[in-house]
């Protein structure tokens, strides 16, 4: 069983009415409805907003539009070096 902690919050009457109505409708305790609502909110809060997503896509578009500063051969050589290094274990020096 999970340890429970009593807390006190101040909310408006509409919120209390909504909580009571949802608890009755779902046949759950108010505390359980509250906990589930917080978990649902936390999951959504971790997502990017549409504005944040658009800003990130715009930044990627700006990067993509830049003229390359290295040749394809230089990039291929670096990727090949990284792959070889990873196959050898990735460390240049022993761990001390």
Secondary structure, 3 states (H helix, E strand, C coil): CCCCCCCCCCCCHHHHHHHHHHHHHHCCCHHHHHHHHHHHHHHHHCCCCHHHHHHHHHHHHHHHHCCCCCCHHHHHHHHHHHHHHHHCCCCCCCCC
